[in-house]
Amino acid sequence: MNRLTSILLIALLLPIALQAQTKKVAIVQPQGVASDLHKSIVRGSLRDAIAAVEGYEAFTRTDIDDLMKEYQFQQGGMVSEAQRARMGRMDGVDMICAIQVTTDEGYLYVESQIIEFPSGLVHKSESELMEASPPKIRDACIQLAAKLVGQSGGGARRNGAVHNPDGIELVYVEGRDNIQGFYIGKFEVTQAQWQAIMDNNPSNFKGANLPVEEVSWYDALEFLSRLNSRTGKNYRLPTEAEWEFAARGGTANSFCKGSCEYSGSNNIHSVAWFEENSGGRTQPVGTKQANELGIHDMSGNVWEWCQDSEDSNRVARGGSWGNTVEYCRVSFRDSTSPGFRDNFLGFRVVLP
């Protein structure tokens, strides 16, 4: 290797050495039913958004190919496959970002996973529904990147940040006006989570990842009391104001024109299990699209107890697997006796 080639190779590798503590994320070509243009915009926007997060470096396959071409040029065209593999390892990635993009009536639904390399473990999985115009896609990808990597340590108070301190995944909702910021369950409390705390399962439709049901308001309070005793925290039911604020996407920019009828969309089939699509029973949590903040099933699946009273009753929101569309609207509210139990009634938690 001549002196000029050595200098060029050192110049190429020096940034790698200086950034040894930086997490390197490779953005692979998106899959799914969407146009190549939309996939390209999503990939590029997500790459730029991840790269803007301190401690992360992001690049696409095109970036990797360009790097390889540069290395090949510096080697005078004499590079072997073994040398190319060695260069790949030298600039090896810590994580791979896999993307699925599908279209939904003028919107893109983007599901992304951060996979650790080379173990193959899924480090983080998030989704985002975004308007299918380049500026809106770029804005939404900033929020998606924050969920995927920017808040992966958990707990930072940023809209949509995910926090999982006690085996119940939470999403942070920034406050506004008279609503202070709070964490709310990303999913309805599942039967597995209930079983772990209460050592029983009252649900009619059995399944670890199904929402717990057949629980009264008093039962929910007992679960929270035991959870708090175990964790030393102050979990509680959401107030009705908190529930509706989170269901409408909080302060996040809504992708609905005006206000969404259902939590995350004006198309109920995309976000809710209800009478027409549930098969007459509850369904696993998180299997419908999330809203702007990444919260699932706030319309449909099971009604959710709130902290508030209405005379001698307690408020429940969100509708269920057995209800028609009007009951699943974010604006619809109901109340019932705090001792009432049924297979369409569950809850989610809040951590102030």
C-alpha positions as CSV (number, residue, x, y, z in Angstrom):
1,M,0.0,0.0,0.0
2,N,1.5,3.3,-1.0
3,R,1.7,6.4,1.2
4,L,-1.2,8.2,-0.5
5,T,-3.5,5.2,-0.2
6,S,-2.5,4.9,3.5
7,I,-3.4,8.5,4.1
8,L,-6.8,8.1,2.4
9,L,-7.6,4.9,4.3
10,I,-6.7,6.6,7.6
11,A,-8.9,9.5,6.7
12,L,-11.8,7.2,6.0
13,L,-11.4,5.2,9.2
14,L,-10.6,8.0,11.5
15,P,-14.3,9.1,12.0
16,I,-15.1,5.5,12.8
17,A,-12.5,5.4,15.5
18,L,-13.7,8.8,16.9
19,Q,-17.3,7.6,16.9
20,A,-16.7,4.3,18.7
21,Q,-19.4,5.1,21.3
22,T,-22.0,6.0,18.6
23,K,-24.7,3.5,17.9
24,K,-24.8,2.8,14.2
25,V,-28.2,2.1,12.7
26,A,-28.6,0.8,9.2
27,I,-31.9,1.7,7.5
28,V,-32.9,-1.1,5.1
29,Q,-35.2,-0.7,2.1
30,P,-38.8,-0.5,3.3
31,Q,-41.3,-3.2,2.5
32,G,-45.1,-3.1,2.2
33,V,-47.9,-1.9,-0.1
34,A,-46.9,1.7,-0.9
35,S,-45.2,3.5,-3.8
36,D,-41.5,3.5,-4.2
37,L,-41.5,7.3,-3.8
38,H,-43.2,7.1,-0.4
39,K,-40.9,4.3,0.7
40,S,-37.9,6.4,-0.3
41,I,-39.1,9.5,1.5
42,V,-39.9,7.5,4.7
43,R,-36.5,5.8,4.6
44,G,-34.6,9.1,4.0
45,S,-36.6,11.0,6.6
46,L,-36.2,8.3,9.2
47,R,-32.5,8.1,8.5
48,D,-32.1,11.9,9.0
49,A,-34.3,11.9,12.1
50,I,-32.3,9.1,13.8
51,A,-29.0,10.7,12.8
52,A,-30.2,13.9,14.5
53,V,-30.5,12.1,17.9
54,E,-27.4,12.5,20.0
55,G,-25.4,9.2,20.1
56,Y,-26.8,7.7,16.9
57,E,-25.5,7.5,13.4
58,A,-27.8,6.3,10.6
59,F,-27.2,5.3,7.1
60,T,-29.0,3.5,4.3
61,R,-27.8,0.7,1.9
62,T,-26.9,3.4,-0.6
63,D,-24.6,5.0,2.0
64,I,-23.0,1.6,2.6
65,D,-22.6,1.0,-1.1
66,D,-21.0,4.4,-1.5
67,L,-18.6,3.7,1.3
68,M,-17.6,0.4,-0.3
69,K,-17.0,2.1,-3.7
70,E,-14.8,4.7,-2.0
71,Y,-12.8,1.9,-0.3
72,Q,-12.5,0.0,-3.6
73,F,-11.3,3.2,-5.4
74,Q,-8.7,3.7,-2.7
75,Q,-7.5,0.2,-3.2
76,G,-7.0,0.8,-6.9
77,G,-9.7,-1.6,-7.9
78,M,-7.8,-4.6,-6.3
79,V,-10.3,-5.2,-3.5
80,S,-11.4,-8.8,-2.9
81,E,-14.7,-10.1,-1.5
82,A,-12.8,-11.0,1.7
83,Q,-11.6,-7.4,2.0
84,R,-15.1,-6.0,1.3
85,A,-16.4,-8.2,4.1
86,R,-13.7,-7.0,6.4
87,M,-14.5,-3.4,5.6
88,G,-18.2,-4.2,6.4
89,R,-17.2,-5.5,9.8
90,M,-15.0,-2.5,10.5
91,D,-17.9,-0.2,9.8
92,G,-20.3,-2.8,11.3
93,V,-23.7,-1.7,12.5
94,D,-25.1,-2.0,16.0
95,M,-28.7,-2.0,14.9
96,I,-30.8,-2.5,11.8
97,C,-34.0,-0.6,11.3
98,A,-36.6,-2.6,9.3
99,I,-39.6,-0.6,8.0
100,Q,-43.0,-1.6,6.7
101,V,-45.0,1.0,4.8
102,T,-48.7,0.6,3.9
103,T,-51.2,3.2,2.6
104,D,-54.5,4.1,4.2
105,E,-56.8,6.6,2.4
106,G,-54.2,9.3,1.9
107,Y,-52.1,8.3,4.9
108,L,-49.1,6.1,5.4
109,Y,-48.9,3.6,8.2
110,V,-45.3,3.0,9.0
111,E,-44.2,0.2,11.3
112,S,-40.5,0.1,12.3
113,Q,-38.4,-2.2,14.3
114,I,-34.9,-1.6,15.6
115,I,-33.1,-5.0,15.6
116,E,-29.8,-5.5,17.5
117,F,-27.0,-6.8,15.3
118,P,-25.7,-9.5,15.2
119,S,-27.9,-11.1,17.9
120,G,-31.2,-10.4,16.0
121,L,-33.1,-9.4,19.1
122,V,-35.8,-6.8,18.5
123,H,-34.7,-3.8,20.5
124,K,-37.7,-1.6,19.8
125,S,-40.9,-1.7,17.7
126,E,-43.0,1.4,17.0
127,S,-45.6,2.6,14.5
128,E,-46.8,5.9,13.2
129,L,-49.7,7.0,11.0
130,M,-48.7,10.0,8.9
131,E,-50.1,12.1,6.1
132,A,-48.7,11.0,2.7
133,S,-47.0,14.4,1.8
134,P,-43.2,14.8,2.1
135,P,-43.3,17.6,4.8
136,K,-45.8,15.6,7.0
137,I,-43.8,12.5,6.5
138,R,-40.6,14.2,7.6
139,D,-42.4,15.7,10.7
140,A,-43.9,12.3,11.6
141,C,-40.5,10.5,11.2
142,I,-39.0,12.8,13.8
143,Q,-41.5,11.6,16.3
144,L,-41.1,8.0,15.2
145,A,-37.3,8.3,15.5
146,A,-37.7,9.6,19.1
147,K,-39.8,6.6,20.0
148,L,-37.4,4.1,18.3
149,V,-34.0,5.4,19.6
150,G,-34.2,8.8,21.2
151,Q,-36.1,7.6,24.2
152,S,-35.0,4.0,24.2
153,G,-33.5,4.4,27.7
154,G,-37.0,5.0,28.9
155,G,-38.6,7.7,31.0
156,A,-37.6,10.9,29.3
157,R,-40.6,13.3,29.2
158,R,-41.2,13.9,25.6
159,N,-44.5,13.5,23.8
160,G,-44.9,9.8,22.8
161,A,-41.8,8.6,24.7
162,V,-42.1,5.0,25.8
163,H,-41.4,4.0,29.4
164,N,-41.5,0.5,30.8
165,P,-40.3,0.4,34.5
166,D,-42.6,-2.3,35.8
167,G,-43.6,-4.6,33.0
168,I,-46.4,-2.3,31.9
169,E,-45.4,-0.3,28.8
170,L,-46.3,3.4,29.2
171,V,-46.5,6.3,26.8
172,Y,-45.8,9.9,27.9
173,V,-48.5,12.5,27.1
174,E,-47.4,16.1,27.4
175,G,-49.7,18.3,29.4
176,R,-51.6,21.4,28.2
177,D,-53.7,24.0,30.0
178,N,-55.1,22.3,33.2
179,I,-53.9,18.8,32.3
180,Q,-50.4,18.0,33.6
181,G,-48.1,15.6,31.8
182,F,-48.6,11.9,32.6
183,Y,-47.8,8.4,31.5
184,I,-50.6,6.2,30.3
185,G,-50.7,2.5,29.4
186,K,-49.7,1.9,25.8
187,F,-52.2,-1.0,25.9
188,E,-55.1,-2.1,28.0
189,V,-54.0,-4.1,31.0
190,T,-53.6,-7.7,29.8
191,Q,-54.6,-10.9,31.5
192,A,-50.9,-11.8,31.9
193,Q,-50.3,-8.5,33.7
194,W,-53.3,-9.0,35.9
195,Q,-52.3,-12.6,36.7
196,A,-48.8,-11.5,37.7
197,I,-50.2,-9.1,40.3
198,M,-53.5,-10.7,41.4
199,D,-52.7,-14.4,40.9
200,N,-56.0,-15.1,39.3
201,N,-57.8,-14.4,36.0
202,P,-61.4,-13.4,36.0
203,S,-61.7,-13.0,32.2
204,N,-64.3,-14.7,30.2
205,F,-62.2,-14.8,27.0
206,K,-58.9,-16.4,28.1
207,G,-55.6,-15.4,26.6
208,A,-52.4,-13.9,28.1
209,N,-52.3,-11.0,25.6
210,L,-56.0,-10.3,25.6
211,P,-57.3,-7.4,27.8
212,V,-58.4,-8.5,31.2
213,E,-62.2,-8.2,31.5
214,E,-64.9,-9.1,34.0
215,V,-63.3,-6.6,36.4
216,S,-65.2,-4.0,38.4
217,W,-64.0,-0.5,39.2
218,Y,-63.2,-1.8,42.7
219,D,-61.3,-4.7,41.2
220,A,-59.2,-2.3,39.2
221,L,-58.4,-0.3,42.3
222,E,-57.3,-3.4,44.1
223,F,-54.9,-4.3,41.2
224,L,-53.5,-0.7,41.4
225,S,-53.1,-0.9,45.2
226,R,-51.1,-4.2,44.9
227,L,-49.1,-2.9,42.0
228,N,-48.1,0.2,43.9
229,S,-47.2,-1.8,47.0
230,R,-44.9,-3.9,44.8
231,T,-43.3,-1.0,42.9
232,G,-43.4,1.9,45.4
233,K,-45.0,4.0,42.7
234,N,-48.4,5.8,42.4
235,Y,-50.2,4.1,39.5
236,R,-53.9,4.9,39.2
237,L,-56.8,5.0,36.7
238,P,-56.9,7.9,34.3
239,T,-59.2,10.8,34.9
240,E,-61.8,11.2,32.2
241,A,-60.0,14.4,31.0
242,E,-56.7,12.5,30.8
243,W,-58.3,9.6,29.0
244,E,-59.9,11.7,26.3
245,F,-56.8,14.0,25.9
246,A,-54.6,10.9,25.3
247,A,-57.2,9.2,23.0
248,R,-57.3,12.4,20.8
249,G,-53.5,12.4,20.5
250,G,-52.7,15.0,23.1
251,T,-50.7,17.8,21.8
252,A,-49.3,15.8,18.9
253,N,-50.2,17.1,15.4
254,S,-53.4,15.2,14.4
255,F,-53.3,13.5,11.1
256,C,-57.1,13.8,11.0
257,K,-58.5,17.0,9.5
258,G,-60.0,18.5,12.6
259,S,-60.6,15.9,15.3
260,C,-60.6,12.1,14.7
261,E,-63.9,10.4,15.4
262,Y,-62.0,7.4,16.8
263,S,-58.7,7.2,18.6
264,G,-56.1,7.5,15.7
265,S,-58.3,7.6,12.6
266,N,-61.7,8.4,11.1
267,N,-61.6,4.9,9.7
268,I,-62.8,2.7,12.7
269,H,-61.7,-0.5,11.0
270,S,-58.1,0.5,11.2
271,V,-57.9,1.3,14.9
272,A,-60.7,-0.6,16.7
273,W,-62.1,-4.0,17.4
274,F,-65.9,-3.5,17.5
275,E,-69.1,-5.3,16.6
276,E,-68.4,-5.7,12.9
277,N,-64.9,-7.1,13.0
278,S,-64.2,-8.6,16.5
279,G,-65.7,-12.0,15.9
280,G,-67.8,-11.6,19.0
281,R,-65.0,-11.4,21.5
282,T,-61.9,-9.5,22.7
283,Q,-58.8,-9.5,20.5
284,P,-55.1,-9.3,21.5
285,V,-54.0,-5.8,22.5
286,G,-52.0,-3.7,20.1
287,T,-53.1,-5.5,16.9
288,K,-54.9,-2.4,15.5
289,Q,-53.1,0.8,14.5
290,A,-52.0,3.1,17.3
291,N,-53.0,6.8,17.5
292,E,-50.6,9.7,17.1
293,L,-48.9,9.0,20.4
294,G,-48.5,5.3,19.9
295,I,-51.4,4.3,22.1
296,H,-53.5,1.3,21.0
297,D,-57.2,0.3,21.5
298,M,-58.5,3.5,23.0
299,S,-61.5,2.9,20.7
300,G,-63.0,-0.6,20.9
301,N,-61.8,-4.0,22.4
302,V,-62.9,-3.3,26.0
303,W,-64.5,-0.3,27.8
304,E,-62.0,1.3,30.1
305,W,-62.7,2.4,33.7
306,C,-61.8,6.0,34.5
307,Q,-61.2,7.5,38.0
308,D,-64.2,9.9,37.8
309,S,-67.6,9.5,39.4
310,E,-71.0,10.4,38.0
311,D,-73.4,10.4,40.9
312,S,-73.0,7.0,42.4
313,N,-71.6,5.5,39.1
314,R,-68.1,5.5,37.7
315,V,-67.2,6.6,34.2
316,A,-66.1,4.2,31.4
317,R,-64.8,5.3,28.0
318,G,-63.9,3.9,24.6
319,G,-66.5,1.3,23.6
320,S,-65.9,-2.4,23.1
321,W,-65.7,-5.5,20.9
322,G,-69.5,-5.8,21.2
323,N,-70.5,-2.2,20.4
324,T,-71.5,-0.4,17.2
325,V,-69.5,2.5,15.8
326,E,-71.2,5.3,17.7
327,Y,-70.2,3.8,21.1
328,C,-66.5,3.7,20.0
329,R,-66.2,7.4,19.2
330,V,-63.7,9.3,21.4
331,S,-66.5,11.7,22.3
332,F,-68.9,9.0,23.6
333,R,-69.1,8.6,27.4
334,D,-70.9,6.2,29.7
335,S,-71.0,5.3,33.3
336,T,-72.1,2.3,35.4
337,S,-72.0,1.0,38.9
338,P,-68.5,0.6,40.3
339,G,-69.3,-3.0,41.3
340,F,-70.4,-4.0,37.8
341,R,-68.5,-6.7,35.9
342,D,-68.8,-7.9,32.3
343,N,-66.7,-9.4,29.5
344,F,-66.6,-6.0,27.7
345,L,-65.1,-4.0,30.6
346,G,-61.4,-3.5,31.5
347,F,-59.0,-0.7,32.1
348,R,-55.6,0.9,31.5
349,V,-53.3,2.5,34.0
350,V,-51.8,6.0,34.4
351,L,-48.6,7.0,36.2
352,P,-48.5,10.7,37.0
